[in-house]
Amino acid sequence: MSALQFIWFVLVCVLFIGFFFLEGFDFGVGMASGLIAHSDGEKATMTKIIGPHWVVNETWLVTAGGAMFASFPMWYASLFSGYYIMFLLVLVGLIIRGVSFEFTEHAETARGRHFWYRVFVAGSLLTPLALCIIFFSLIQGVPINASGDVHAGFFDVINWLSVVGGIAGVLMSLIHGLNYTRLTTTGILRERARNLNRYLYPLLFVGEVVFALLVIFKTDFFTNKPISSSLIVIMIVLMSLLGTWGTFKDHEVASLLGSGLSLAFVVILIFNGLFPRVMIATNPAHNILIQNASSSPAALGLMTIVVCILLPIVLIYLTWSYYIFAHRVPSKKATE
Amino acid sequence: MVTLGLSLLSLARLQFAMTTIFHFFFVPFSIGLGFLVAIMETIYAIKKEDIYKKMAQFWGKIFLLSFAVGIVTGLIQEFQFGMNWSNYSRFMGDIFGAPLAIEALLAFFMESTFIGVWMFTWDRFKPGIHALFIWLVSIGTMLSAIWILTANSFMQHPTGFTINAKTHHAQMTNFGQVLGNPQLWRVFPHLILGAFVLGAFVIAGMSAWGLIRKQKDKQFFKKSLRFGLWFGLVASIGVMIAGDFQTQEIIKDQPMKFAATEGEYENTGSPASWKIVATFDTKAHKTTHEISVPYMLSLLAYHKPEGSVKGMNTINRELRQKFAHNKSQSIRDIKNFYVPTTALFWSFRVMAGFGALFALVALVGLFFTRPKNNIIEKQRWFLYIVGLTMWCPFIANTAGWLITELGRYPWIVYGLYTIADAVSPSTTVGQLVFSNIVFFLLFASLGGVLIYYARQTLHKGLDAIDGPSATQKDIPTADPFAKEAFD
């Protein structure tokens, strides 16, 4: 494995972290709008707090996918064709969720608006669920043939770990979204978000224990890398504790960081466990390795230069865009 | 297994066609409208006339609708390479990947950040600064087109690569050549100007419908109509010149594509005559009926009244010879290099015919709306024509895209890799049937809802821009990073 290949493996991981940290609260706000926003005005407030950001948050996934295609075409090809139906569901979720923002705004009637609000909730739930199922099923190993094609059956994709992982991912996104709601609204929504999270956090800890046990028994993460895997799991729990503390003590920034970073550490757990593989085959001889899945050194080198120039610029204006919208949106009863 | 005559390949191709065509309604829509809205807002920033602000806000609302659908269908496009064409992704990853990654970092982030900023900050920045945001979005949409076309141009005319002897995958050797691909710089102006035509006629056409309804915002729609027509005239003349410029490259690079758009099976004499309409026997590779204009094809192809054009039958023989000793068995197996002649022939005529129509409609419209004697409202018949012309650029753009993509049959990467080899080996017919149905339903409903809401916005007229996306009146001052958040 060359240094460039390693850098790109880390970069793909970083892009997925960016996606789950940022779009994670978008998904959460979407799901939460079905739970804590009762009136039209409250629902409008929920979409307003992520309105300026959701497109760019979703861009992290586009970029992660593009970077994967660019740096590890064999990985991209095997993963996307192998998880065909699951990626179709991810797409459906992202599509209906994406258009619901714009369409809600154009809807004239209450019925129309409510329809798109429901679509928004459904899309926000479906996408993280399907994505987490993909990730947690692939770390257990799937049938891959010598040319790298995945022939996964139903139970390769849907099983205990993937379903529990999927639900945990949805729960973590929901909590993250509620923390974001607490930070960016005032009034009743902020209170409801906090109250709901006080119930959800205990539930999450139960989920995390079950999840950790399943990872221990269903994957080779703890046999191959006992120390790093354990440390990461501890970090996930610690970050959840930080979020809980922030919820009960009303420290909202701490809560948001806690829930975001716990999502980030889940991504790190997966990438750490995969290393030095990118796809785990049930027959270890067919594992797809970083070493033989990547683009040529020339292409990787070129892209590294591009990233070094462009990423800092992107991060600067991204931060700026969050800065100019850094104000609380009041929970309103009235319809717009 | 019962396949009902459906093969993996045909289903994957159907899906690609469906997705590309649908996505490509919104790409030029966003590029064209974004650019026009940017110009409107710039005029407002300079002249400070309120009507230009209203124009930017109103057409901006339509732009946002198309942008949202464009984004989500673009996602499908990206995922589809991995899902349906995994062997293609493996073959092309080295070359396709870099432009795609650069597109995301350079263009997507810029577009998506600043569209959010632009939408919600009308009353927070000075007009000049706020106009800058929409320019960044507009430039982003065009940069995005450059990078996608870089990848597509490689598929039309591979340059700057070598085939890895061990893996048989394409490998980049010279990024300068990939980026300097002659096809790229000839297709880009054509595509961008086509997008401008579309944007211009959407504005002109919707304004015409607004005037037909005789609603209150007459001045606004008249102004928009004239704005759209001016822009449409310039862009439609430009698109024809750019198209001619591009054709010169295609004659050299992909003679089969060119011969098919002209429906020439046999080598023509010199001077060559141009078929206005024709019917073909594609099995026997013959033209059955035709009406043609003498000299015209030589003029079109070589800009002089002489010169013959090579026919498809000759080109097919040449290509067969060229690939007879290719290392790849599947390439050697190809017996025919004919492209879908009828589709290409008619696509070209639809595209070029509409191109001429756009210029004509724009000219007549500019005459009726001349400032000294604006009689457009009395010419209701003409308003209907402009209103209907609005749909034509969508068809013309699709036709152009069909020529580009069908014209490289049977190749996915011209001369290197076939469509048949590119398809994902692990997908099943069932998965593809299912996903085709899902995508079809999604596209049909997205398109329907979009048209419905665009129409509704039009009927509301300027009242539509008082919504929350135009102005955010209730900006609170609380700061989430203030002390209370940490308390």
Interface residues (C-beta under 8 A of the other chain):
Chain A: A44 K48 G51 P52 H53 W54 V55 V56 E58 T59 L61 V62 T63 G65 G66 A67 F69 A70 S71 F72 P73 M74 Y76 A77 S78 L79 F80 S81 G82 Y84 I85 F87 L88 V90 L91 V92 L94 I95 G98 V99 F101 E102 F103 E105 H106 A107 E108 S147 G148 D149 V150 H151 L183 T184 T186 D250 H251 E252 V253 A254 S295 S296 A298 A299 L302 M303 V306 V307 L310 L311 V314 Y317 L318 S321 I324 F325 A326 H327 R328 V329 P330 K332 E336
Chain B: K61 L64 L65 A68 V69 I71 V72 T73 G74 L75 I76 E78 F79 F81 G82 M83 N84 S86 N87 S89 R90 M92 G93 D94 I95 F96 G97 A98 L100 A101 I102 E103 A104 L105 L106 F108 F109 M110 S112 T113 F114 I115 G116 V117 M119 F120 T121 R124 N164 H169 Q171 M172 T173 F175 S424 P425 S426 T427 Q431 F434 S435 V438 L442 L446 V449 Y453 Q456 T457 G467 P468 S469 D474 I475 P476 T477 A478 D479 P480 F481 A485 F486 D487
